[in-house]
Amino acid sequence: MALVVIRPGMLTTVQDRGRWGYQSRGVPVAGPMDPVSHRLANALVGNDAGAAMLEVTLLGPELEFEDERVVAVAGAVFSLTIDGRTISLSPPASPFLVPMGARLRFGARLRGARAYLAIAGGIDVPPVLGSRATHVISAMGGFEGRAVRPGDRLPLGAASDAQRTVSPPGVPIVTLPDSGAGAIASEATVRVLPGPQADRFMIESLDVLQSAPYVIAQNSDRMGFRLDGPVLAHSRGPEIISDATGLGALQVPSSGQPILLMADRQTTGGYPKIATVITADLPIAAQLAPGDSIRFAVCSQREAMASLIAQEQALLRVEQP
């Protein structure tokens, strides 16, 4: 069975957890911008955490289901309809049933920037280097290496009997913990740890980084968020010997305006990185859109680890009730 794309939205791609283990060979990781919402949506429909789903950006798609499926949408909150009937979910990230032949439509975006549509059984496109994640720039993975288009038929994996059992549409199966995913305003604060090259900036640069919000520029994308705000001054020049890039790193070119590296980031970079967004706060950054503002707050490694442990415990309560 397949999922038929009627209307693709702005940018809808197939994403699993990403193509890890090949960055040293020049292969980007890709995967979800918001890893927590991706994992949460899979857990809600009983999929493995690595199952492929659709990442929806800013403007959602319209999709037709060739058979009955349990689905869940996590991350950004959209109004949803099935064959024109509004779905009321409380909490918003709750699993529901889409009948055979029905059309699921994403309407107005209410908050957040990226939603994750998980379908029981997952999207069964061929894996490339062990992953079904789409990296549009290199035309790798996903569905033909690109965003979905009208008329595409996305193959679905077989849903287990347990995944076919669900409450009626709009009735939650699980009471979710507050994961932070999707509850994002137009300005957000994320915590960072200094480095890995904080020593290549003027001594006051971390204070400057925290002094005012940065606006996400219109030319931002899945590769990185270009930020407009306080200028960060280098102490030893704006270039380094290229080294590996990590999700959430803040690299600073000669302009002094930082770039927040995201899921489709290049594998290496030659600009120093003043700080890195902590793992627990990556979903907050991922749910921001061009024109939104982001503030940075330096935290301790202890705080970063405690936040990650709390987030992991919340997810485990959904995955292993």
C-alpha positions as CSV (number, residue, x, y, z in Angstrom):
1,M,0.0,0.0,0.0
2,A,1.1,3.6,-0.5
3,L,0.5,7.2,0.6
4,V,-0.4,9.4,-2.4
5,V,0.7,13.0,-2.4
6,I,-2.2,15.3,-3.5
7,R,-0.5,18.6,-2.5
8,P,3.0,18.6,-1.2
9,G,3.1,21.8,0.9
10,M,6.2,24.0,1.0
11,L,8.9,21.4,1.7
12,T,7.8,17.9,2.7
13,T,10.6,15.2,2.8
14,V,11.0,11.7,3.9
15,Q,13.3,11.6,7.0
16,D,14.4,8.9,9.4
17,R,17.0,9.4,12.1
18,G,19.7,10.3,9.6
19,R,22.7,8.9,7.8
20,W,25.2,8.5,10.7
21,G,28.7,7.1,10.4
22,Y,29.7,8.5,7.0
23,Q,30.5,12.2,7.8
24,S,34.2,11.4,7.7
25,R,33.7,10.3,4.1
26,G,31.9,13.5,3.1
27,V,28.4,12.2,3.4
28,P,26.0,14.6,5.2
29,V,23.9,13.2,8.1
30,A,20.5,14.8,7.1
31,G,17.6,13.4,9.2
32,P,15.0,15.3,11.2
33,M,15.6,19.0,12.2
34,D,13.7,18.2,15.4
35,P,14.9,14.7,16.5
36,V,12.7,14.7,19.6
37,S,9.4,15.2,17.7
38,H,10.5,12.6,15.1
39,R,11.1,10.1,17.8
40,L,7.9,11.0,19.6
41,A,5.7,10.6,16.5
42,N,7.1,7.1,15.8
43,A,6.5,6.1,19.4
44,L,2.9,7.2,19.2
45,V,2.1,4.9,16.3
46,G,4.2,2.0,17.6
47,N,7.0,2.3,15.1
48,D,10.7,1.7,15.7
49,A,12.4,4.9,16.6
50,G,14.3,4.8,13.3
51,A,11.3,4.4,11.0
52,A,10.9,6.9,8.2
53,M,8.2,9.5,8.2
54,L,7.4,12.9,6.6
55,E,8.9,16.1,7.8
56,V,6.5,19.0,7.0
57,T,7.9,22.6,6.9
58,L,5.7,25.7,7.4
59,L,3.0,24.8,4.9
60,G,1.6,21.3,5.1
61,P,0.6,18.7,2.5
62,E,-2.6,16.9,1.5
63,L,-2.3,13.1,1.4
64,E,-4.5,10.2,0.4
65,F,-4.2,6.8,2.2
66,E,-4.7,3.7,0.1
67,D,-5.4,1.7,3.2
68,E,-6.4,2.3,6.8
69,R,-3.5,3.6,9.0
70,V,-2.8,4.9,12.5
71,V,-0.9,8.2,12.3
72,A,0.4,10.8,14.6
73,V,1.7,14.3,14.1
74,A,4.3,15.8,16.5
75,G,6.3,19.0,16.6
76,A,4.6,22.0,14.9
77,V,0.9,22.2,15.4
78,F,-1.3,22.5,12.3
79,S,-5.1,22.3,11.9
80,L,-5.9,18.9,10.5
81,T,-8.8,17.6,8.5
82,I,-9.8,14.1,7.2
83,D,-12.1,14.4,4.2
84,G,-12.9,18.0,5.3
85,R,-13.8,17.1,8.9
86,T,-11.7,18.8,11.5
87,I,-9.7,16.6,13.8
88,S,-9.6,17.8,17.5
89,L,-6.7,16.3,19.4
90,S,-5.9,16.8,23.0
91,P,-3.0,16.9,23.4
92,P,-2.1,17.8,19.8
93,A,0.4,15.0,19.5
94,S,-2.0,12.1,19.8
95,P,-2.5,9.1,17.4
96,F,-5.6,8.8,15.3
97,L,-7.0,6.7,12.5
98,V,-7.1,7.6,8.9
99,P,-9.6,5.4,7.0
100,M,-8.8,3.7,3.6
101,G,-9.2,6.1,0.8
102,A,-9.4,9.2,3.0
103,R,-7.5,12.4,2.6
104,L,-5.6,14.0,5.4
105,R,-5.0,17.7,4.9
106,F,-2.7,20.0,6.8
107,G,-4.4,23.4,7.2
108,A,-3.3,26.5,9.1
109,R,-0.1,26.4,11.0
110,L,-0.8,27.3,14.6
111,R,2.7,27.2,16.2
112,G,6.1,25.8,15.4
113,A,7.7,25.4,12.0
114,R,8.2,21.7,11.4
115,A,5.8,18.8,11.9
116,Y,6.5,15.1,11.8
117,L,3.8,12.8,10.3
118,A,4.4,9.2,11.4
119,I,2.4,6.4,9.8
120,A,2.1,2.9,11.4
121,G,4.5,0.7,9.4
122,G,6.7,3.6,8.3
123,I,7.5,4.9,4.8
124,D,9.3,2.1,3.0
125,V,11.5,3.8,0.5
126,P,14.9,2.1,-0.3
127,P,17.6,2.9,2.2
128,V,20.8,4.6,0.9
129,L,23.9,3.9,3.0
130,G,21.6,2.5,5.7
131,S,19.2,5.4,5.9
132,R,16.0,6.6,4.2
133,A,16.7,10.3,5.1
134,T,16.4,12.8,2.3
135,H,19.4,15.1,1.6
136,V,18.0,17.3,-1.1
137,I,21.2,19.1,-1.9
138,S,23.0,15.9,-3.0
139,A,19.7,14.2,-4.2
140,M,20.4,11.3,-1.8
141,G,17.9,9.1,0.0
142,G,14.2,9.6,0.7
143,F,11.9,9.5,-2.3
144,E,14.1,9.9,-5.4
145,G,16.4,12.2,-3.4
146,R,14.0,15.1,-3.4
147,A,11.0,16.7,-1.7
148,V,7.7,15.1,-2.5
149,R,5.6,16.3,-5.4
150,P,1.9,15.9,-6.4
151,G,1.2,12.4,-7.6
152,D,4.0,10.7,-5.8
153,R,3.1,7.3,-4.3
154,L,5.1,6.7,-1.2
155,P,5.3,3.0,-0.3
156,L,4.3,2.1,3.3
157,G,5.6,-0.8,5.4
158,A,3.3,-3.4,6.8
159,A,1.6,-2.3,10.0
160,S,1.4,-4.9,12.8
161,D,-2.0,-5.9,14.3
162,A,-1.2,-3.8,17.4
163,Q,-0.6,-0.8,15.2
164,R,-4.0,-1.2,13.6
165,T,-5.8,-0.9,17.0
166,V,-6.5,2.7,17.9
167,S,-9.2,4.9,19.6
168,P,-11.6,6.8,17.3
169,P,-10.1,9.9,15.6
170,G,-9.5,12.7,18.1
171,V,-9.4,10.4,21.2
172,P,-5.8,10.2,22.6
173,I,-4.3,6.8,23.4
174,V,-1.5,8.1,25.5
175,T,-1.2,11.1,27.8
176,L,2.1,12.6,26.7
177,P,4.7,14.3,28.9
178,D,5.7,17.8,28.0
179,S,8.6,17.3,25.7
180,G,8.8,20.9,24.6
181,A,8.3,20.0,21.0
182,G,6.0,22.3,19.1
183,A,5.3,24.7,22.0
184,I,7.5,27.4,20.4
185,A,6.8,31.1,20.1
186,S,8.3,33.5,17.6
187,E,11.2,34.2,20.0
188,A,12.9,31.4,21.9
189,T,15.9,30.9,24.2
190,V,18.2,28.0,23.7
191,R,21.1,27.0,26.0
192,V,24.6,26.6,24.6
193,L,28.0,25.2,25.8
194,P,31.1,27.2,24.8
195,G,33.3,25.8,22.0
196,P,34.8,23.9,20.4
197,Q,36.8,27.0,19.3
198,A,35.6,29.6,21.8
199,D,39.3,30.6,22.4
200,R,39.4,32.0,18.9
201,F,37.1,34.9,19.8
202,M,37.5,38.0,21.8
203,I,37.2,37.4,25.6
204,E,33.9,39.2,25.8
205,S,32.3,37.4,22.8
206,L,30.2,34.9,24.8
207,D,28.7,37.9,26.7
208,V,28.0,39.5,23.3
209,L,26.4,36.3,22.1
210,Q,23.9,36.5,25.0
211,S,23.4,40.2,24.9
212,A,20.5,40.4,22.5
213,P,18.3,38.2,20.2
214,Y,19.3,37.1,16.7
215,V,16.8,37.1,13.9
216,I,16.7,34.1,11.6
217,A,17.4,35.3,8.1
218,Q,15.1,34.6,5.1
219,N,17.9,32.6,3.3
220,S,18.0,30.1,6.2
221,D,17.3,26.4,5.4
222,R,17.8,22.9,6.6
223,M,21.6,23.3,6.2
224,G,21.8,26.2,8.6
225,F,20.1,29.3,10.1
226,R,21.9,32.5,9.2
227,L,21.5,34.9,12.1
228,D,21.4,38.7,12.2
229,G,22.3,40.3,15.5
230,P,25.3,41.3,17.7
231,V,28.6,40.9,15.9
232,L,31.1,38.4,17.3
233,A,34.7,39.4,17.0
234,H,37.4,36.9,16.2
235,S,40.7,37.2,18.1
236,R,42.9,35.1,15.7
237,G,41.3,35.5,12.3
238,P,38.0,34.0,10.9
239,E,39.4,30.8,9.5
240,I,40.7,27.5,10.9
241,I,41.8,24.2,9.5
242,S,38.5,22.5,8.5
243,D,37.2,20.2,11.1
244,A,33.9,18.2,11.6
245,T,30.7,20.1,12.0
246,G,28.1,19.1,14.6
247,L,24.3,19.6,14.8
248,G,23.7,22.8,16.7
249,A,27.2,24.3,16.3
250,L,27.4,28.1,16.0
251,Q,30.1,28.8,13.4
252,V,31.1,32.4,12.8
253,P,32.5,33.6,9.4
254,S,34.4,36.8,8.8
255,S,31.2,38.9,9.0
256,G,30.9,38.1,12.7
257,Q,27.3,37.0,12.2
258,P,26.8,33.4,13.4
259,I,25.4,30.5,11.4
260,L,23.5,27.8,13.4
261,L,24.3,24.5,11.7
262,M,21.3,22.2,11.3
263,A,20.4,18.7,9.9
264,D,21.7,19.2,6.3
265,R,24.9,20.9,7.4
266,Q,28.2,20.4,5.5
267,T,30.4,17.6,6.8
268,T,33.3,19.9,7.6
269,G,33.8,23.7,8.0
270,G,36.7,26.1,8.1
271,Y,35.1,28.8,10.4
272,P,35.6,28.7,14.1
273,K,32.6,27.6,16.3
274,I,32.0,29.8,19.3
275,A,29.4,27.6,21.0
276,T,27.0,24.6,20.4
277,V,23.3,24.3,21.3
278,I,22.8,21.6,23.9
279,T,21.1,18.5,22.6
280,A,18.0,18.9,24.8
281,D,17.3,22.4,23.2
282,L,17.7,21.4,19.6
283,P,13.9,20.9,19.2
284,I,13.4,24.5,20.2
285,A,15.7,25.8,17.6
286,A,14.3,23.5,14.9
287,Q,10.8,24.9,15.5
288,L,11.8,28.4,14.5
289,A,11.2,29.9,11.1
290,P,12.8,32.7,9.1
291,G,11.9,36.0,10.8
292,D,11.7,34.5,14.2
293,S,14.2,35.5,17.0
294,I,16.5,33.3,19.0
295,R,18.4,34.1,22.2
296,F,21.4,32.1,23.5
297,A,22.2,31.4,27.1
298,V,25.5,29.8,28.2
299,C,24.9,26.9,30.6
300,S,27.0,24.4,32.5
301,Q,27.7,20.8,31.3
302,R,25.8,19.6,34.4
303,E,22.7,21.5,33.4
304,A,23.0,20.3,29.8
305,M,23.3,16.7,30.9
306,A,20.4,17.0,33.4
307,S,18.1,18.4,30.8
308,L,19.0,15.6,28.3
309,I,18.4,12.9,31.0
310,A,15.0,14.4,31.8
311,Q,14.1,14.6,28.1
312,E,15.1,11.0,27.5
313,Q,13.1,9.8,30.5
314,A,10.0,11.6,29.2
315,L,10.4,9.9,25.8
316,L,11.0,6.5,27.3
317,R,7.7,6.8,29.2
318,V,5.9,7.1,25.8
319,E,8.0,4.4,24.1
320,Q,7.8,1.9,27.1
321,P,4.5,2.7,28.9
